[in-house]
Amino acid sequence: MLPRFQARKGAALSEEIVYRHAIEGLFLRSVGKRLTPELKDQLRAIGLDLDVKIPHHTPRRVFAEALRLTARHLYPDLDAQEGYRQLGVGIITGMEHTLLGKALVSLWPIFGPDRVLSRMQESFATVNNYLKTELITHGRANHTIKVSECNGNPGYLMGIIEAGLTRAGAKHPRVEPFDFDGHACSYRVRWDP
């Protein structure tokens, strides 16, 4: 199991938080116009008010519940993992609607899927203070990513990885979660070379 985030030596464990740009990316760019008044009310009830300035950080438990509510609201006819996966795919799509994101994603085919996967795995740490990852490369187009926290369902990160690899030019990417324990999860990541 990967280590959990710990505060400075001698301090108590810090609160696990998600940074503002991750909340904005998910709800303002990815979900966007699909953010109905009903969904906003549900999110407000759990402590995420999208009608006011989003705070610098949101507690992980609020973010995890927001993912669950949003996946269920937007994709009621899909099983939970597929709903979460669709939210993850939407993060990459939403990123492409920003000037910086569009420029970055346009470079991914040049870098190639292996390198993009490595950078993507490192980027996961920039959205919160608790996610620890490990990338294990078994060969070209054959990797395992271990993550310490999936916020309730492995589908969300699965969708992000899959969409990122697709944008990077991976042929038939396959992202398969395994060993999910309710928090930590591993993903087999492969594509046709």
Kinemage of the C-alpha trace (Angstrom):
@kinemage 1
@onewidth
@group {chain A} dominant
@subgroup {mainchain}
@vectorlist {calphas} color= white
{ca met a 1} P 0.000 0.000 0.000
{ca leu a 2} L 1.259 3.510 -0.795
{ca pro a 3} L 1.869 5.918 2.101
{ca arg a 4} L -0.766 8.475 3.025
{ca phe a 5} L 0.071 12.185 3.056
{ca gln a 6} L 1.554 13.262 6.380
{ca ala a 7} L 2.160 16.720 7.755
{ca arg a 8} L 5.582 17.972 8.815
{ca lys a 9} L 7.450 15.812 11.304
{ca gly a 10} L 5.910 16.117 14.744
{ca ala a 11} L 2.614 17.567 13.454
{ca ala a 12} L -0.706 15.734 13.335
{ca leu a 13} L -1.977 14.364 10.053
{ca ser a 14} L -3.069 17.199 7.768
{ca glu a 15} L -6.525 17.406 6.330
{ca glu a 16} L -6.701 15.795 2.908
{ca ile a 17} L -7.722 18.502 0.450
{ca val a 18} L -8.422 19.027 -3.254
{ca tyr a 19} L -7.135 22.304 -4.737
{ca arg a 20} L -9.430 24.896 -6.297
{ca his a 21} L -8.246 24.383 -9.900
{ca ala a 22} L -9.338 20.729 -9.757
{ca ile a 23} L -12.845 21.705 -8.604
{ca glu a 24} L -13.045 24.429 -11.266
{ca gly a 25} L -11.796 22.046 -13.947
{ca leu a 26} L -14.375 19.429 -13.108
{ca phe a 27} L -17.452 21.563 -12.488
{ca leu a 28} L -16.922 24.754 -14.501
{ca arg a 29} L -15.186 23.382 -17.597
{ca ser a 30} L -16.016 19.687 -17.773
{ca val a 31} L -19.567 19.519 -16.372
{ca gly a 32} L -20.245 23.132 -17.378
{ca lys a 33} L -23.747 23.646 -18.781
{ca arg a 34} L -24.859 20.243 -17.513
{ca leu a 35} L -24.613 21.600 -13.968
{ca thr a 36} L -28.339 21.769 -13.247
{ca pro a 37} L -29.941 23.651 -10.337
{ca glu a 38} L -30.831 20.257 -8.829
{ca leu a 39} L -27.196 19.080 -8.941
{ca lys a 40} L -25.999 22.430 -7.561
{ca asp a 41} L -28.412 22.031 -4.631
{ca gln a 42} L -27.155 18.509 -3.948
{ca leu a 43} L -23.554 19.733 -4.016
{ca arg a 44} L -24.362 22.689 -1.770
{ca ala a 45} L -25.960 20.300 0.747
{ca ile a 46} L -22.644 18.437 1.124
{ca gly a 47} L -20.579 21.620 1.448
{ca leu a 48} L -19.639 22.501 -2.137
{ca asp a 49} L -21.358 25.752 -3.124
{ca leu a 50} L -20.559 26.509 -6.754
{ca asp a 51} L -22.492 29.803 -6.712
{ca val a 52} L -19.844 31.509 -4.573
{ca lys a 53} L -16.106 31.825 -5.067
{ca ile a 54} L -14.643 28.347 -4.766
{ca pro a 55} L -12.302 28.188 -1.753
{ca his a 56} L -8.596 27.450 -2.186
{ca his a 57} L -9.216 23.901 -1.042
{ca thr a 58} L -12.073 21.457 -0.565
{ca pro a 59} L -11.934 18.528 1.870
{ca arg a 60} L -11.363 15.169 0.169
{ca arg a 61} L -14.535 13.688 1.689
{ca val a 62} L -16.584 16.526 0.092
{ca phe a 63} L -14.865 16.014 -3.268
{ca ala a 64} L -15.437 12.243 -3.137
{ca glu a 65} L -19.130 12.754 -2.382
{ca ala a 66} L -19.359 15.423 -5.124
{ca leu a 67} L -17.934 12.926 -7.644
{ca arg a 68} L -20.490 10.305 -6.570
{ca leu a 69} L -23.438 12.706 -6.782
{ca thr a 70} L -22.300 14.134 -10.117
{ca ala a 71} L -21.700 10.735 -11.752
{ca arg a 72} L -25.112 9.525 -10.575
{ca his a 73} L -26.842 12.745 -11.697
{ca leu a 74} L -25.221 12.999 -15.144
{ca tyr a 75} L -25.147 9.283 -15.960
{ca pro a 76} L -28.129 7.704 -14.161
{ca asp a 77} L -28.426 4.841 -16.665
{ca leu a 78} L -24.774 3.754 -16.358
{ca asp a 79} L -23.197 1.668 -13.638
{ca ala a 80} L -21.204 3.689 -11.111
{ca gln a 81} L -17.750 2.893 -12.522
{ca glu a 82} L -18.764 3.929 -16.039
{ca gly a 83} L -20.323 7.150 -14.725
{ca tyr a 84} L -17.087 7.994 -12.913
{ca arg a 85} L -15.106 7.069 -16.044
{ca gln a 86} L -17.181 9.489 -18.102
{ca leu a 87} L -16.409 12.247 -15.567
{ca gly a 88} L -12.698 11.453 -15.925
{ca val a 89} L -12.843 11.573 -19.724
{ca gly a 90} L -14.614 14.922 -19.372
{ca ile a 91} L -11.713 16.374 -17.387
{ca ile a 92} L -9.402 15.979 -20.390
{ca thr a 93} L -12.072 17.356 -22.737
{ca gly a 94} L -12.623 20.311 -20.402
{ca met a 95} L -8.888 20.941 -20.221
{ca glu a 96} L -8.849 21.362 -23.996
{ca his a 97} L -11.229 24.320 -23.615
{ca thr a 98} L -8.575 26.425 -21.906
{ca leu a 99} L -5.797 28.189 -23.764
{ca leu a 100} L -3.027 26.499 -21.790
{ca gly a 101} L -4.756 23.114 -21.822
{ca lys a 102} L -5.315 23.225 -25.565
{ca ala a 103} L -1.629 24.037 -26.144
{ca leu a 104} L -0.509 21.272 -23.798
{ca val a 105} L -2.776 18.586 -25.238
{ca ser a 106} L -1.707 19.517 -28.781
{ca leu a 107} L 1.855 18.470 -27.821
{ca trp a 108} L 0.879 15.057 -26.469
{ca pro a 109} L 1.058 13.244 -29.837
{ca ile a 110} L 4.614 14.548 -30.220
{ca phe a 111} L 5.589 13.219 -26.769
{ca gly a 112} L 3.848 9.898 -27.334
{ca pro a 113} L 1.711 7.837 -24.982
{ca asp a 114} L 4.517 6.410 -22.802
{ca arg a 115} L 5.899 9.835 -21.951
{ca val a 116} L 2.438 11.387 -21.551
{ca leu a 117} L 1.478 8.595 -19.139
{ca ser a 118} L 4.568 9.330 -17.072
{ca arg a 119} L 3.784 13.060 -16.976
{ca met a 120} L 0.089 12.429 -16.302
{ca gln a 121} L 0.958 10.241 -13.331
{ca glu a 122} L 3.116 13.070 -11.945
{ca ser a 123} L 0.341 15.608 -12.602
{ca phe a 124} L -2.092 13.744 -10.352
{ca ala a 125} L -0.141 15.134 -7.383
{ca thr a 126} L -0.925 18.721 -8.434
{ca val a 127} L -4.679 18.457 -7.825
{ca asn a 128} L -4.606 17.518 -4.132
{ca asn a 129} L -2.299 16.994 -1.176
{ca tyr a 130} L -2.931 13.292 -0.581
{ca leu a 131} L -2.634 11.270 -3.773
{ca lys a 132} L 0.543 9.219 -4.047
{ca thr a 133} L 1.298 7.345 -7.242
{ca glu a 134} L 3.795 4.859 -8.531
{ca leu a 135} L 4.329 4.097 -12.211
{ca ile a 136} L 5.806 0.694 -13.033
{ca thr a 137} L 6.882 0.201 -16.638
{ca his a 138} L 6.859 -3.386 -17.872
{ca gly a 139} L 7.749 -2.438 -21.447
{ca arg a 140} L 6.602 -0.126 -24.198
{ca ala a 141} L 2.820 0.326 -24.037
{ca asn a 142} L 2.648 -1.840 -20.905
{ca his a 143} L 2.483 -0.191 -17.480
{ca thr a 144} L 0.975 -0.380 -14.023
{ca ile a 145} L -0.025 2.723 -12.079
{ca lys a 146} L -0.636 2.373 -8.351
{ca val a 147} L -2.572 5.185 -6.664
{ca ser a 148} L -3.219 5.706 -2.961
{ca glu a 149} L -6.729 7.165 -3.300
{ca cys a 150} L -9.511 6.859 -5.882
{ca asn a 151} L -12.145 8.968 -4.079
{ca gly a 152} L -14.687 6.181 -3.932
{ca asn a 153} L -14.426 4.622 -7.379
{ca pro a 154} L -11.514 3.714 -9.704
{ca gly a 155} L -13.469 4.838 -12.785
{ca tyr a 156} L -12.616 8.549 -12.472
{ca leu a 157} L -8.833 8.142 -12.831
{ca met a 158} L -9.425 5.364 -15.364
{ca gly a 159} L -11.246 7.877 -17.585
{ca ile a 160} L -8.537 10.511 -17.195
{ca ile a 161} L -5.784 8.035 -18.104
{ca glu a 162} L -7.724 6.587 -21.035
{ca ala a 163} L -8.603 10.007 -22.508
{ca gly a 164} L -5.053 11.276 -22.058
{ca leu a 165} L -3.597 8.259 -23.843
{ca thr a 166} L -6.111 8.612 -26.658
{ca arg a 167} L -5.111 12.277 -27.138
{ca ala a 168} L -1.451 11.197 -27.121
{ca gly a 169} L -2.086 8.837 -30.026
{ca ala a 170} L -2.311 5.481 -28.218
{ca lys a 171} L -4.088 2.886 -30.343
{ca his a 172} L -6.837 0.997 -28.508
{ca pro a 173} L -5.844 2.046 -24.963
{ca arg a 174} L -6.959 -0.320 -22.218
{ca val a 175} L -7.026 0.872 -18.617
{ca glu a 176} L -8.103 -1.868 -16.225
{ca pro a 177} L -8.428 -1.236 -12.480
{ca phe a 178} L -7.518 -4.029 -10.056
{ca asp a 179} L -6.868 -4.413 -6.326
{ca phe a 180} L -9.288 -1.599 -5.453
{ca asp a 181} L -9.755 -1.605 -1.667
{ca gly a 182} L -12.164 1.322 -1.392
{ca his a 183} L -9.281 3.813 -1.483
{ca ala a 184} L -6.100 2.586 -3.168
{ca cys a 185} L -6.183 1.027 -6.611
{ca ser a 186} L -3.839 -0.243 -9.292
{ca tyr a 187} L -4.402 0.091 -13.031
{ca arg a 188} L -3.057 -2.069 -15.844
{ca val a 189} L -2.416 0.336 -18.696
{ca arg a 190} L -1.792 -1.029 -22.183
{ca trp a 191} L -2.310 -0.080 -25.800
{ca asp a 192} L -1.388 -1.446 -29.191
{ca pro a 193} L 2.204 -0.384 -30.000
